[in-house]
Amino acid sequence: MPYTLHRGDALSVLSELPDASVDALITDPPYNSGGRTSSERTGRTA
């Protein structure tokens, strides 16, 4: 069974694929996700 790798914005790529055609979705969020500044990222507790 052939596999195809798609690289791009997940929402844009997925919207172009046929329904029920995806077996796995792997994402890599931006490194600094969770806040725009250092204090926003480190100021919160779990």
C-alpha positions as semicolon CSV with decimal commas, in nm:
position;residue;x (nm);y (nm);z (nm)
1;M;0,000;0,000;0,000
2;P;0,157;0,333;-0,102
3;Y;0,182;0,611;0,152
4;T;0,202;0,983;0,083
5;L;0,356;1,245;0,308
6;H;0,197;1,591;0,306
7;R;0,380;1,885;0,457
8;G;0,205;2,212;0,537
9;D;-0,056;2,372;0,758
10;A;-0,262;2,081;0,894
11;L;-0,600;2,251;0,852
12;S;-0,527;2,355;0,494
13;V;-0,389;2,016;0,390
14;L;-0,663;1,815;0,558
15;S;-0,938;2,021;0,399
16;E;-0,808;1,916;0,055
17;L;-0,799;1,541;0,128
18;P;-1,095;1,307;0,071
19;D;-1,298;1,197;0,373
20;A;-1,171;0,881;0,552
21;S;-0,837;0,894;0,368
22;V;-0,608;0,973;0,665
23;D;-0,462;0,699;0,886
24;A;-0,236;0,920;1,099
25;L;-0,176;1,288;1,166
26;I;0,150;1,403;1,321
27;T;0,194;1,769;1,407
28;D;0,486;1,972;1,538
29;P;0,360;2,288;1,707
30;P;0,577;2,600;1,708
31;Y;0,863;2,594;1,958
32;N;0,734;2,889;2,160
33;S;0,367;2,794;2,162
34;G;0,167;2,886;2,466
35;G;0,235;3,258;2,482
36;R;0,380;3,552;2,298
37;T;0,634;3,647;2,565
38;S;0,859;3,456;2,804
39;S;0,656;3,571;3,105
40;E;0,333;3,442;2,945
41;R;0,491;3,099;2,888
42;T;0,654;3,064;3,231
43;G;0,407;3,254;3,450
44;R;0,144;2,980;3,451
45;T;0,144;2,676;3,674
46;A;0,017;2,329;3,589
